[in-house]
């Protein structure tokens, strides 16, 4: 029986390994070639489509494209990008990935900007090489993984309030910059480069001053961080008052009520109301009563403010991260279309038209009203009523969708209170509820299908699927790889069973264990029952116990004792004994008409020796030792 099995298995192994496997490998090679060609085409088409769609993005011929909507200079466009990153992260933790602005990551990839996030001291990037097949193939894989939702990322920041709960000073320090060279010696405003080590401020008329006294020399770290901080300070949304008041409320604990005093203390402490002491106590009670709130209402307020505070913290982390990436772009000698990048960040940020409209009117110098420090007016007041300006071809800017969204914001906030920093002291003001606009913080909203901007992005939305021909090839590739894996497993299993010259078959040198394969045998000894399973596990149980028991080991090997010539079956790696070795079992086989266990013993701590008789033991060695 064993010989027949072995002959059939060897034929089967030959067919699987030398015929089927070779055919499948050849099929895979041809499929891989087709898939590579399709990926190269996909990568080129993707970049081309992004460029075409964004340049023509408009709802009709009378409206300007979104690319022309951003009537901003370079630094205003940068502020727009950072603000989008901030608002998107405030909307959802899903938009902050590994401490980075997801929208900027996605927009960069769409435009062929490949970032090295691990580079130090600041991120570096390379541009897609459209002439390199390897570069295009890797780019295609990145886009395809994104579409399939298989991007490798750690997930959203579940606790983005690192190092503290409130305030900018609680944020983690920015990464260190160890380079000895000033990476920002080139002009911030244009693409001309020179050897001047002075660094221009991101503001058009300002320069960064040295932080090292009168030496006029900045360390690279202070240069980078100064630029990042100035970029952050240029953002139109100011969350400082919200942070201060939120911190006071979240750290507030109601005072213990005077009613908890004992009656004796109340009697002893009574003083005339018209006395100085009585007047002072009355004043203290009045101050305490000012902060008396419903405990349940206070709990709800703290929950709401805690959520909003976390959103604001995420937004700041996202904007700061984006600022470092923008700084890295300007530090390079590569000319990039910042306006196009801003448009793609706008797409991926999924910010509502109303929030985008507010940003445009607050950032663009075309619409922004110069602030008068002597007066206090809300930042959004500059866009109310919304204004337009004439552009190329007689078109008006910004597009109607932005003007209408801006008007909606104006209508919504008409008469809304705006708190100026000069009008407030840092004192606690306990609210009974948290409404939108609390200390100037209006929650940003995400863009939905009914949003006016969604129509502009329909073509980009249509790109977020894999072309049918490429999808079919990818499915064929997955199917072939699955079949190859299954075939490899079958071949490996057969090879292990058959063995080779150096490693005999698992059924023994003569195939003697073939008839015993997967069988289990039991014997009772003392108060225990012992069970060994060929190619399985050895177990010790209390007599009468139907399941469980102590693991004496897993099947290890079948050998022949050199001295006695007896066949030995071994199980190893069982449960470790208390203050002793790992349990193991060994079965010594002698000749018998039937296969059965005869006895079990424990000659050494946790080492079990069992005797078995079986026809397997009636071999040539047994005949010689017994003179048969």
C-alpha positions as CSV (number, residue, x, y, z in Angstrom):
1,X,0.0,0.0,0.0
2,X,2.8,2.4,0.9
3,X,4.7,1.7,-2.3
4,X,1.6,2.4,-4.4
5,X,1.0,5.7,-2.5
6,X,4.6,6.7,-3.0
7,X,4.6,5.9,-6.7
8,X,1.4,7.9,-7.2
9,X,2.7,10.8,-5.1
10,X,6.0,11.0,-7.0
11,X,4.1,11.2,-10.3
12,X,1.8,13.8,-8.9
13,X,4.8,15.9,-7.6
14,X,6.5,15.7,-11.0
15,X,3.3,17.0,-12.7
16,X,2.8,19.8,-10.2
17,X,6.4,20.9,-10.0
18,X,7.8,20.4,-13.4
19,X,4.7,20.9,-15.6
20,X,1.9,22.9,-14.0
21,X,4.3,25.3,-12.1
22,X,6.3,26.1,-15.2
23,X,3.1,26.8,-17.2
24,X,1.8,29.0,-14.5
25,X,5.1,30.9,-14.2
26,X,5.1,31.6,-17.9
27,X,1.5,32.8,-17.8
28,X,2.3,35.1,-14.9
29,X,5.3,36.6,-16.8
30,X,3.1,37.4,-19.8
31,X,0.4,38.9,-17.5
32,X,3.0,41.0,-15.6
33,X,4.2,42.4,-18.9
34,X,0.7,43.4,-19.9
35,X,0.0,44.8,-16.5
36,X,3.2,46.9,-16.4
37,X,2.3,48.4,-19.8
38,X,-1.2,49.2,-18.6
39,X,0.2,50.8,-15.5
40,X,2.5,53.1,-17.4
41,X,-0.4,54.2,-19.6
42,X,-2.5,54.8,-16.5
43,X,0.2,56.9,-14.8
44,X,0.7,59.1,-17.8
45,X,-3.0,59.5,-18.4
46,X,-3.6,60.4,-14.7
47,X,-1.1,63.3,-14.7
48,X,-2.4,64.5,-18.0
49,X,-6.0,64.3,-16.9
50,X,-5.4,66.2,-13.7
51,X,-3.7,69.0,-15.6
52,X,-6.5,69.2,-18.2
53,X,-9.3,69.0,-15.8
54,X,-8.0,71.7,-13.4
55,X,-7.2,74.1,-16.2
56,X,-10.7,73.8,-17.7
57,X,-12.6,73.4,-14.4
58,X,-15.8,75.5,-14.8
59,X,-19.5,75.0,-14.7
60,X,-20.1,77.0,-17.9
61,X,-18.4,79.3,-20.3
62,X,-19.5,82.5,-18.5
63,X,-17.9,81.4,-15.2
64,X,-14.1,81.4,-14.5
65,X,-12.4,78.2,-13.9
66,X,-11.6,77.4,-10.3
67,X,-7.9,77.7,-11.1
68,X,-8.6,81.4,-12.0
69,X,-10.7,81.8,-8.9
70,X,-7.7,82.2,-6.6
71,X,-6.9,85.8,-7.2
72,X,-4.0,85.7,-4.8
73,X,-0.3,86.2,-4.9
74,X,2.0,83.4,-4.0
75,X,2.1,84.0,-0.3
76,X,-1.7,84.4,-0.1
77,X,-2.0,81.1,-2.0
78,X,0.3,79.5,0.6
79,X,-1.9,80.9,3.4
80,X,-4.9,79.4,1.5
81,X,-3.3,76.0,1.4
82,X,-2.4,76.0,5.1
83,X,-5.9,77.2,6.0
84,X,-7.5,74.4,4.0
85,X,-5.3,71.9,5.9
86,X,-6.3,73.4,9.2
87,X,-10.0,73.4,8.5
88,X,-10.1,69.9,7.0
89,X,-8.3,68.5,10.1
90,X,-10.8,70.4,12.3
91,X,-13.6,68.7,10.5
92,X,-12.4,65.1,10.9
93,X,-9.5,63.3,12.5
94,X,-9.4,61.2,9.3
95,X,-7.9,64.2,7.6
96,X,-4.8,64.2,9.8
97,X,-2.7,61.1,9.1
98,X,0.6,60.5,10.9
99,X,0.6,64.2,11.9
100,X,0.4,65.3,8.3
101,X,-2.3,67.1,6.3
102,X,-3.9,64.3,4.3
103,X,-5.3,66.8,1.6
104,X,-1.7,68.0,0.9
105,X,-0.4,64.4,0.7
106,X,-3.1,63.5,-1.8
107,X,-2.8,66.7,-3.8
108,X,1.0,66.3,-4.0
109,X,0.7,62.7,-5.3
110,X,-1.8,63.8,-8.0
111,X,0.7,66.3,-9.3
112,X,3.6,63.9,-9.3
113,X,5.3,65.3,-6.2
114,X,6.7,62.4,-4.3
115,X,7.5,63.1,-0.7
116,X,10.1,61.4,1.5
117,X,8.4,61.8,4.9
118,X,11.3,60.2,6.7
119,X,13.9,62.7,5.6
120,X,15.6,64.8,8.2
121,X,15.7,67.7,9.1
122,X,12.7,68.5,6.9
123,X,10.8,66.6,4.2
124,X,12.3,66.3,0.8
125,X,10.6,65.5,-2.5
126,X,11.3,64.3,-6.1
127,X,9.2,64.9,-9.1
128,X,7.7,62.1,-11.2
129,X,10.1,61.2,-14.0
130,X,7.7,60.6,-16.9
131,X,10.6,59.0,-18.9
132,X,11.4,56.4,-16.3
133,X,9.4,53.2,-16.4
134,X,10.2,52.4,-12.8
135,X,9.2,55.8,-11.6
136,X,5.9,55.6,-13.6
137,X,5.2,52.1,-12.4
138,X,5.7,53.0,-8.7
139,X,3.6,56.1,-9.2
140,X,0.8,54.0,-10.7
141,X,1.0,51.6,-7.7
142,X,0.6,54.6,-5.3
143,X,-2.4,55.9,-7.1
144,X,-4.0,52.5,-7.4
145,X,-3.4,51.7,-3.7
146,X,-5.1,55.0,-2.8
147,X,-8.1,54.3,-5.0
148,X,-8.4,50.8,-3.5
149,X,-8.0,52.2,0.0
150,X,-4.9,50.2,0.7
151,X,-2.5,53.1,1.4
152,X,-0.1,52.3,4.2
153,X,-0.8,54.7,7.0
154,X,-1.1,54.6,10.7
155,X,-4.5,56.1,10.8
156,X,-5.9,59.2,12.3
157,X,-4.5,60.9,15.3
158,X,-6.7,59.6,18.1
159,X,-5.2,61.9,20.6
160,X,-3.8,64.9,18.7
161,X,-3.5,67.1,21.8
162,X,0.0,66.0,22.5
163,X,1.8,67.3,25.5
164,X,-1.2,69.3,26.9
165,X,-4.8,70.1,26.5
166,X,-4.9,73.8,25.7
167,X,-3.0,76.6,24.2
168,X,-0.2,76.9,21.7
169,X,2.5,76.7,24.4
170,X,1.4,73.1,25.1
171,X,2.3,72.0,21.6
172,X,5.3,69.7,21.0
173,X,8.5,71.4,19.9
174,X,9.1,71.3,16.2
175,X,11.6,68.8,14.9
176,X,15.2,69.7,15.3
177,X,17.2,70.8,12.3
178,X,20.7,69.5,12.5
179,X,22.0,70.7,9.2
180,X,24.8,73.3,9.4
181,X,23.8,75.0,6.1
182,X,21.0,77.6,5.8
183,X,18.5,75.8,3.5
184,X,16.5,79.0,2.9
185,X,19.2,81.3,1.4
186,X,17.1,81.8,-1.7
187,X,14.5,84.4,-2.2
188,X,11.1,83.4,-0.8
189,X,9.1,85.6,-3.2
190,X,10.5,84.4,-6.5
191,X,12.5,81.7,-8.2
192,X,15.8,83.6,-8.4
193,X,18.6,82.2,-6.3
194,X,21.7,83.7,-5.0
195,X,24.3,83.2,-2.3
196,X,22.8,85.6,0.2
197,X,22.3,83.7,3.5
198,X,19.7,86.2,4.7
199,X,16.2,84.8,4.7
200,X,13.2,86.8,3.6
201,X,10.1,86.7,5.6
202,X,7.0,85.1,4.1
203,X,5.4,88.5,4.4
204,X,6.1,90.6,1.4
205,X,7.7,93.6,3.1
206,X,9.3,91.9,6.1
207,X,12.5,90.0,6.9
208,X,13.3,87.5,9.5
209,X,15.5,88.9,12.2
210,X,18.3,87.0,13.9
211,X,17.4,85.3,17.1
212,X,21.1,85.2,18.2
213,X,21.7,88.7,19.3
214,X,23.6,91.2,17.1
215,X,25.6,88.6,15.3
216,X,23.1,88.6,12.4
217,X,23.6,84.8,12.0
218,X,20.7,82.4,12.5
219,X,20.8,78.7,13.2
220,X,19.0,76.6,10.6
221,X,16.5,75.6,13.3
222,X,15.5,79.1,14.1
223,X,15.3,79.9,10.4
224,X,12.9,77.1,9.6
225,X,10.8,77.5,12.7
226,X,10.6,81.3,12.3
227,X,9.3,80.9,8.8
228,X,6.8,78.3,10.0
229,X,5.6,80.5,12.8
230,X,5.2,83.5,10.5
231,X,3.2,81.4,8.1
232,X,1.0,80.3,10.9
233,X,0.6,83.8,12.2
234,X,-0.5,84.9,8.7
235,X,-3.5,82.6,8.7
236,X,-6.9,84.4,8.8
237,X,-8.6,82.3,11.4
238,X,-7.6,83.3,15.0
239,X,-8.4,80.6,17.6
240,X,-6.6,82.3,20.5
241,X,-9.7,83.7,22.3
242,X,-11.5,80.4,21.9
243,X,-8.4,78.5,23.3
244,X,-8.1,80.8,26.3
245,X,-11.8,80.6,27.3
246,X,-12.0,76.9,26.6
247,X,-9.0,76.3,28.8
248,X,-10.6,78.2,31.7
249,X,-13.9,76.3,31.4
250,X,-12.3,72.9,31.1
251,X,-10.1,73.5,34.1
252,X,-12.9,74.9,36.2
253,X,-14.2,72.8,39.2
254,X,-17.3,74.0,41.1
255,X,-16.5,75.1,44.7
256,X,-17.9,72.9,47.5
257,X,-21.3,74.1,48.6
258,X,-21.5,75.8,52.0
259,X,-24.6,73.6,52.8
260,X,-22.2,70.7,53.6
261,X,-21.1,72.4,56.8
262,X,-22.3,70.9,60.1
263,X,-25.0,72.6,62.1
264,X,-22.5,73.4,64.8
265,X,-20.2,75.1,62.4
266,X,-23.1,77.1,61.0
267,X,-24.0,78.3,64.5
268,X,-20.4,79.1,65.4
269,X,-19.8,81.0,62.2
270,X,-22.8,83.3,62.3
271,X,-21.8,86.9,62.2
272,X,-23.9,90.0,61.8
273,X,-24.5,91.0,58.2
274,X,-23.8,94.7,58.9
275,X,-20.3,93.8,60.4
276,X,-17.2,94.1,58.2
277,X,-16.8,90.3,58.3
278,X,-20.4,89.8,57.3
279,X,-20.1,92.1,54.4
280,X,-17.0,90.3,53.2
281,X,-18.7,87.0,53.4
282,X,-21.7,88.3,51.5
283,X,-19.4,89.5,48.7
284,X,-17.7,86.2,48.5
285,X,-21.0,84.4,48.3
286,X,-22.1,86.6,45.5
287,X,-19.0,85.9,43.5
288,X,-19.5,82.2,44.0
289,X,-23.1,82.4,43.0
290,X,-22.0,84.0,39.7
291,X,-20.3,80.7,38.7
292,X,-23.0,78.4,40.0
293,X,-24.2,76.3,37.1
294,X,-26.2,73.1,36.7
295,X,-23.7,70.2,37.1
296,X,-25.2,68.3,34.2
297,X,-25.2,71.5,32.0
298,X,-21.5,72.1,32.9
299,X,-20.7,68.5,32.0
300,X,-22.4,68.9,28.6
301,X,-20.5,72.2,28.0
302,X,-17.2,70.6,28.9
303,X,-17.9,67.7,26.6
304,X,-18.7,70.0,23.7
305,X,-15.7,72.3,24.4
306,X,-13.4,69.3,24.8
307,X,-14.4,68.0,21.4
308,X,-14.0,71.4,19.7
309,X,-10.7,71.9,21.5
310,X,-9.4,68.6,20.1
311,X,-10.6,69.7,16.6
312,X,-8.7,73.0,16.9
313,X,-5.6,71.2,18.1
314,X,-5.7,68.8,15.1
315,X,-6.1,71.8,12.8
316,X,-3.0,73.5,14.1
317,X,-0.9,70.3,13.9
318,X,-2.1,69.8,10.3
319,X,-1.4,73.5,9.3
320,X,2.1,73.4,10.9
321,X,2.9,70.2,9.1
322,X,1.8,71.6,5.8
323,X,3.8,74.8,6.5
324,X,7.0,72.7,6.8
325,X,6.2,71.0,3.5
326,X,5.6,74.3,1.7
327,X,8.8,75.6,3.2
328,X,10.6,72.6,1.8
329,X,9.1,73.3,-1.7
330,X,10.4,76.9,-1.6
331,X,13.8,75.8,-0.4
332,X,14.3,73.6,-3.5
333,X,15.3,74.9,-6.9
334,X,12.3,73.2,-8.4
335,X,9.6,75.6,-9.9
336,X,6.2,74.3,-8.8
337,X,2.7,75.6,-9.6
338,X,1.5,76.6,-6.1
339,X,-1.9,77.7,-7.5
340,X,-2.5,74.3,-9.0
341,X,-1.4,72.7,-5.8
342,X,-3.8,74.9,-3.9
343,X,-6.6,73.8,-6.2
344,X,-5.9,70.1,-5.6
345,X,-5.7,70.6,-1.9
346,X,-9.0,72.3,-2.1
347,X,-10.4,69.3,-3.9
348,X,-9.1,66.7,-1.4
349,X,-9.8,68.8,1.7
350,X,-13.6,68.5,0.9
351,X,-14.2,71.9,2.5
352,X,-17.7,73.5,2.0
353,X,-18.2,76.4,-0.4
354,X,-19.1,78.7,2.5
355,X,-15.8,78.0,4.3
356,X,-13.9,78.4,1.0
357,X,-15.7,81.7,0.3
358,X,-14.7,83.0,3.7
359,X,-11.1,82.1,3.1
360,X,-11.0,83.8,-0.3
361,X,-12.5,87.1,1.0
362,X,-10.3,87.0,4.1
363,X,-7.0,86.2,2.3
364,X,-7.1,87.7,-1.1
365,X,-5.8,91.3,-1.2
366,X,-8.2,91.9,-4.0
367,X,-11.1,91.8,-1.5
368,X,-9.5,92.1,1.9
369,X,-10.1,95.4,3.7
370,X,-7.2,96.9,5.6
371,X,-7.8,96.5,9.3
372,X,-8.1,99.5,11.6
373,X,-6.6,98.6,14.9
374,X,-8.7,101.3,16.6
375,X,-11.9,99.6,15.7
376,X,-13.1,96.0,16.3
377,X,-14.8,94.3,13.4
378,X,-15.2,90.6,12.6
379,X,-12.9,89.2,9.9
380,X,-15.8,88.0,7.8
381,X,-17.3,91.6,7.8
382,X,-14.9,92.3,4.9
383,X,-16.9,90.1,2.6
384,X,-20.3,91.4,3.6
385,X,-21.8,92.2,1.1
386,X,-19.7,90.0,-1.2
387,X,-17.9,91.9,-3.9
388,X,-16.7,90.8,-7.3
389,X,-14.0,92.0,-9.7
390,X,-13.7,91.8,-13.5
391,X,-11.3,89.3,-15.0
392,X,-10.2,88.0,-18.3
393,X,-12.8,87.6,-21.0
394,X,-15.3,89.7,-19.2
395,X,-15.8,87.1,-16.5
396,X,-16.4,88.0,-12.9
397,X,-14.3,86.8,-10.0
398,X,-14.8,84.9,-7.8
399,X,-17.3,82.5,-9.4
400,X,-21.0,82.8,-8.6
401,X,-20.9,79.7,-6.4
402,X,-18.4,81.5,-4.1
403,X,-20.3,84.8,-4.1
404,X,-23.6,83.0,-3.2
405,X,-21.8,81.0,-0.5
406,X,-20.3,84.2,0.9
407,X,-23.7,85.8,1.0
408,X,-25.2,82.9,2.9
409,X,-22.4,83.3,5.5
410,X,-23.2,87.0,5.7
411,X,-26.9,86.3,6.2
412,X,-26.2,83.6,8.8
413,X,-23.9,85.8,10.9
414,X,-25.7,89.0,10.6
415,X,-25.9,90.5,14.0
416,X,-23.7,87.8,15.5
417,X,-21.4,88.8,18.3
418,X,-17.7,89.1,17.6
419,X,-15.3,89.2,20.6
420,X,-12.2,91.3,20.3
421,X,-9.1,90.6,22.3
422,X,-9.1,94.1,23.6
423,X,-12.6,93.6,25.0
424,X,-12.0,90.6,27.1
425,X,-9.9,89.8,30.2
426,X,-8.7,86.4,31.1
427,X,-11.5,85.6,33.4
428,X,-13.9,82.7,33.5
429,X,-17.2,83.0,31.8
430,X,-19.3,79.8,32.2
431,X,-21.7,79.3,29.4
432,X,-24.9,77.2,29.7
433,X,-24.4,75.9,26.2
434,X,-21.9,76.0,23.4
435,X,-23.3,77.6,20.2
436,X,-21.6,78.0,16.9
437,X,-19.4,81.1,17.0
438,X,-18.4,80.6,20.6
439,X,-15.6,83.1,21.1
440,X,-15.3,83.6,17.4
441,X,-15.0,79.8,16.6
442,X,-17.3,78.7,13.8
443,X,-17.0,75.0,13.1
444,X,-16.0,74.4,9.4
445,X,-18.3,72.2,7.4
446,X,-17.5,69.4,4.9
447,X,-18.5,69.5,1.3
448,X,-21.4,67.3,0.3
449,X,-23.0,66.4,-3.0
450,X,-25.4,69.4,-2.9
451,X,-22.5,71.8,-2.2
452,X,-22.0,74.3,-5.0
453,X,-18.4,73.4,-5.4
454,X,-19.1,69.7,-5.9
455,X,-20.1,70.4,-9.6
456,X,-16.7,71.7,-10.3
457,X,-15.1,68.5,-9.1
458,X,-17.2,66.0,-10.9
459,X,-14.5,65.2,-13.4
460,X,-11.9,64.7,-10.7
461,X,-14.4,62.5,-8.8
462,X,-14.8,60.4,-12.0
463,X,-11.1,59.7,-12.0
464,X,-11.2,58.0,-8.6
465,X,-11.8,54.6,-10.1
466,X,-9.6,52.0,-11.8
467,X,-10.1,51.8,-15.6
468,X,-11.9,48.6,-16.6
469,X,-9.0,47.1,-18.7
470,X,-6.5,47.7,-15.9
471,X,-8.9,46.4,-13.3
472,X,-9.4,43.2,-15.3
473,X,-5.6,42.7,-15.5
474,X,-5.2,43.3,-11.8
475,X,-7.9,40.7,-11.1
476,X,-6.2,38.2,-13.4
477,X,-2.9,38.9,-11.7
478,X,-4.4,38.3,-8.2
479,X,-6.0,35.1,-9.4
480,X,-2.8,33.7,-10.9
481,X,-0.9,34.7,-7.7
482,X,-3.5,32.9,-5.6
483,X,-3.2,29.8,-7.8
484,X,0.6,29.9,-7.6
485,X,0.5,30.1,-3.8
486,X,-1.9,27.2,-3.6
487,X,0.2,25.2,-6.0
488,X,3.4,25.9,-4.0
489,X,1.7,24.8,-0.8
490,X,0.7,21.5,-2.5
491,X,4.2,20.9,-3.8
492,X,5.8,21.7,-0.4
493,X,3.4,19.3,1.3
494,X,4.1,16.5,-1.1
495,X,7.9,17.1,-0.8
496,X,7.7,16.9,3.0
497,X,5.7,13.7,2.9
498,X,8.0,12.0,0.3
499,X,11.2,13.4,1.8
500,X,14.6,13.2,-0.1
501,X,18.0,11.5,0.2
502,X,18.9,13.5,3.3
503,X,15.5,13.6,4.9
504,X,13.5,10.4,4.6
505,X,9.7,10.4,4.2
506,X,7.8,11.4,7.2
507,X,6.3,7.8,7.1
508,X,9.7,6.4,8.0
509,X,12.6,4.9,6.1
510,X,10.5,2.0,4.9
511,X,7.1,3.8,5.0
512,X,6.2,1.8,8.1
513,X,4.2,4.6,9.6
514,X,2.0,5.0,6.6
515,X,-0.6,2.5,7.9
516,X,-0.5,4.3,11.3
517,X,-0.9,7.8,10.0
518,X,-3.2,10.1,12.0
519,X,-4.2,7.3,14.4
520,X,-4.4,7.8,18.2
521,X,-3.6,5.2,20.9
522,X,-4.4,5.3,24.6
523,X,-3.3,3.5,27.8
524,X,-4.1,3.9,31.5
525,X,-1.4,3.9,34.0
526,X,-2.1,4.7,37.7
527,X,-4.6,7.5,37.9
528,X,-3.8,8.9,34.4
529,X,-4.7,8.1,30.9
530,X,-2.0,8.7,28.2
531,X,-2.8,9.3,24.6
532,X,-0.4,9.6,21.6
533,X,-1.5,10.6,18.1
534,X,0.8,9.8,15.2
535,X,1.7,13.1,13.5
536,X,-0.4,14.9,16.2
537,X,-0.2,15.5,20.0
538,X,0.6,13.5,23.1
539,X,-1.6,14.1,26.2
540,X,-1.9,13.1,29.8
541,X,-5.4,13.2,31.5
542,X,-7.1,12.1,34.6
543,X,-8.9,8.8,34.1
544,X,-12.5,9.6,33.1
545,X,-11.6,13.0,31.7
546,X,-12.9,13.3,28.2
547,X,-11.1,16.4,26.9
548,X,-8.3,18.7,27.8
549,X,-5.4,17.5,29.8
550,X,-1.7,18.2,30.0
551,X,0.2,18.7,26.7
552,X,3.1,16.3,26.6
553,X,4.3,17.6,23.2
554,X,3.7,17.7,19.4
555,X,4.9,15.1,17.0
556,X,8.6,15.5,16.3
557,X,10.1,12.4,14.6
558,X,10.4,8.7,14.1
559,X,13.9,7.2,14.5
560,X,15.7,3.9,15.2
561,X,17.6,3.3,18.4
562,X,21.2,2.5,17.4
563,X,21.7,0.1,20.3
564,X,18.5,-1.8,20.5
565,X,17.3,-1.4,17.0
566,X,13.9,-0.5,18.2
567,X,11.8,2.2,16.4
568,X,11.3,5.3,18.6
569,X,8.4,7.9,18.1
570,X,9.0,11.3,19.7
571,X,6.8,14.2,20.8
572,X,8.5,17.4,22.1
573,X,7.6,21.0,23.2
574,X,4.9,20.2,25.7
575,X,3.7,22.2,28.7
576,X,6.6,23.4,30.9
577,X,6.8,21.7,34.3
578,X,6.7,23.9,37.4
579,X,10.4,24.7,38.1
580,X,11.4,22.0,35.6
581,X,11.9,21.2,31.9
582,X,9.4,21.2,29.0
583,X,7.4,18.0,28.9
584,X,8.2,15.4,26.2
585,X,7.1,11.8,25.4
586,X,8.8,8.9,23.7
587,X,7.3,5.7,22.5
588,X,9.4,2.5,22.1
589,X,7.9,0.0,19.6
590,X,8.2,-3.7,19.9
591,X,6.8,-6.5,17.7
592,X,3.1,-7.3,18.1
593,X,0.1,-8.5,16.1
594,X,-1.9,-5.3,16.7
595,X,-0.9,-1.7,17.4
596,X,-1.6,-0.7,21.0
597,X,0.1,1.0,23.9
598,X,1.2,-1.3,26.7
599,X,2.5,1.0,29.5
600,X,3.6,4.5,30.4
601,X,6.2,5.7,32.9
602,X,7.9,8.9,34.0
603,X,11.5,7.9,34.8
604,X,12.6,11.6,34.9
605,X,10.7,14.7,35.8
606,X,8.3,15.5,32.9
607,X,9.9,13.0,30.6
608,X,7.5,10.2,29.7
609,X,8.4,6.8,28.3
610,X,5.7,4.6,26.7
611,X,5.8,1.1,25.4
612,X,3.9,0.1,22.2
613,X,3.5,-3.1,20.3
614,X,2.8,-3.1,16.6
615,X,3.4,-5.0,13.4
616,X,5.7,-2.1,12.6
617,X,8.1,-3.4,15.2
618,X,8.3,-6.8,13.5
619,X,11.2,-5.8,11.2
620,X,14.5,-7.3,10.3
621,X,16.1,-5.9,13.4
622,X,13.6,-7.6,15.6
623,X,14.2,-10.9,13.8
624,X,17.9,-10.7,14.3
625,X,17.8,-9.7,18.0
626,X,15.4,-12.6,18.7
627,X,17.2,-15.1,16.4
628,X,14.1,-15.6,14.3
